[in-house]
Amino acid sequence: MAGESKQPQNAVAEAIHLLQTFRGADLTQTIYQIEKSLKGISTESYSTVLMTSGAKAEVLGAAGLLKQLAGQINVVIHALGILLCLPHIMRPGEVIDYVSLGAGNTGRAFDLETNLRVAEFKFIRWQGGPEPRETPQAEVDAIQAELKRLPDVKGTGLYSPRGVAPADLMLWVKLAAAAVPMITQIVDMLRKRRIERATITLPNGVKLETDKATAEEIQRLMNTAGKTATQP
């Protein structure tokens, strides 16, 4: 068993070694030198140049392996980020209904739903800079109260914490009925408050991301969502 567990690790280590050997000190310079060496080369002498360049099938396979592993990094970051965040954001007595740890479209409406909240998680590397202006709680409450007064709005809440600028707030809105005029009204209302990012959940569970969307784009989104929802 121990020998079997080491095999994938050895394969990754070997793949990294092969790529580093092919890359050299500078990949751009390596590629440039190979291009120069191929100028004027005939079919008869091509194999010799190819061998000298270090371009082997094993290196291509190594690149494919690492690309496959790298494609799973977003899922790992998303899953670990959520798992490590939960102890810091959950309140006493809060109970998890479900958690969706996979990155991308997992079929769940949100990344987290508890008896007290729903939440979406986004993980980025902060590059520094001034802290954004905090949005007052009264302004956040006013935004949500205005949304709740609209017909067919079943619920609304925040993805992002209160302590961010209005343009960085991320809202969710759940509708009892889907209509383009209603969605357009919600988007226009939010933009007047300088909020551009919102996720609107239709009655069939389909989510519409309305970042900077026009009425025509909203209609196309709803048409696509309707076709997706009716597919067997």
N, C-alpha and C positions, 0 to 999 in steps of 0.2 A: 504493500500500500504506500509506504513512504517513497519507494522508487517511482510509483506511478504519479504521485503528487509533484515530484520534482521535474517530470518530463515537460509539462507546459512551461514551467519557469525556465528550464534549459533552452526550450525552443525560442522563448522571447529574448533571452540573453544572447543567443546565437544570432537571432534576427537583427538585434541592435548592433552587434559586432559587425555583421556583414554590411549593413547600411553605413556604419561609420567608416568602414574600410573603403567602400565605394565613394562615399562623400568626400573623404580627404579633409583637408583643413578648411576648404571653402567649396561648397557644392557648385556655386555659379562658375567659379574658376575651373573646377573639374569638368563641368559640361562644356565650357568654352574650349578647353584643351582637346576634348574628344572630338568636338566639331572640327577643330583645325586639323586633327590627325586624319580625319576621314576625307578631307579634300583631295581629289585626284586618285582615290583608292579604287582599284578594280575589283571585280568579283573574286578573282583568284587570290588576292591579298587581303580581302576583307576579314577573314577569320582570324588572321594574325593580329590585326589592329583591334578587333573585338576582344580578343583574349588579353591584350595589353591594357585595354581600357578598364577591365574589371567588370564589364557588363555580363553577368552570368544569370542563368535561370534561377539559381539559388537566391540571388539578391532581389530579383523581382518577387519571388515567393515571400521573402522576408518583408518586403515593403507591403505586400498584400496582407500579411498577418498583422503587422502593426497598424495598418489602416483599419482593419476589422476591430481591433482592440480599442483604437482611438474613437471609433464611432460609438462606443458604449460609455465613454467618459461622461457625457452629458447626463446619462441616466444615473451613473454613480454619484455625481455631484448633487443632482436633484434629490435622490433618495437619502444620502447621508446628510445633506443640508437640512431637510425636513426633520429627520430623526433627531438631529442634534439641537434643532430650534425648539421642538415641542416642549421640553421641560422648562424653557424660559418664557414661553408665551401663554401656556395653559394656566387657568385660574383654579383655585381649590374647588373641588366638586365638579369640575368640567369633565365630561365624558365624551370620548371619541365615538362618533357614529361610523365613520369610515375614513381612511387615509389612502390617497393615491400617490404612490412613490415614483412611478415611472414618469420620465420626461415626455412631453408632447401629448398627443391626443390619446388618452387612455380609456375613453368612454365614460369617465366620471365628470360630473358637472364642475367639481372643484377639487383641489388637492387635499383639502381637509374639511370635514364637516363634523361639528360637535353639537352638543345640546345648547351651546351658547353662541356659535359663530360658524361662518364658512370662511375659507381662506385659500388664496393662491400664493405660491412661493416663486420668486425670481432671485437667482443668485448671480451676482456680478463681482468683479474685482474693482473695488473703489480706488480710483487713481488720485485721490486727494482733492483739494480745492475747498472753497468756503462751504459751510453748512447751508442748506437751503432754508429759506424763511419758513418758520413753522406756521401751519394753518390753525387759526384759533378753533377751539372746540365748538364755539357758538356758530362759526361759519360752516363747519362740518355738519352740525345738527340741522342747520337751516337748509343745507343742500338736500339732506335725506328727507326732511319733512316736506319739502317742495315736491320731491319725487313721489312720496307716498300719497300726496293729494291727487296725483294724476290717476285717471280711471285705468283699470286693468293692471295696475302695478301691485303685485302681491307682496313684494319685499325688496329691500335695498340695503346695501352695506358697503364697507370698505375692504379692499384687499390690502392696501398699504396702511401704515400707521398714520395717526393724526399729525405727527411732527414732521411733515414734509410740505413743500410749496404746493399751491393749488394745482399747478400744471403737472405735478408728479403724483397726485392722488389717483388711485385706481379704484373705480366703483364697480359693483355688480348690481344688476337690476333684474328681477324675475317678473315676467309678465303672465297674466292669466289669459290674454288673447294677443295674437300677433297681427299687427297691421303696420304698414309702412308709415302712415302719417303719425301714429303714436310713437314709433321708434325715432322718426325724424324729429319730433317735438322734444323727446328726451335728449337726443344728441345736441340739438340747438340750445336747449336750456343749460346743459352742462358747459357748452362752449362759451356761453355768455359769462359763466363763472370761471373761465379759463381752464376748464377740465376737458381734456381731449381723449382720455383713455377710459373706456367703460366696456364691460362685458354684459350683454343682454341675453338672458336665458329665455327661450321661447317655451310655450306650453309643452311641446314635444321633447323638451330637454336639450335641443340644439342650442349652442352658444354662438352669438354673433359678437366678434371683436370690432368695435365701431371707431377705432382710432382714425380720426380725420376722414371718415367716410362721408361721401355725398349721398343724397337721396337715391340717385341712380345706383350707386354702389350698394347701398342698403337693400334695394330691391333685388339686385343680383344675388346678394348674400342670402336673402330670404328664399329666393327661387331655388338656389343651390341647396339650402338647408332642407327645404320641403322635399326635393327629389331624394336627398340622402335619407331623410326620415322615412320615406315610403318604400325604400328599397327593401326586399326581403332579406 
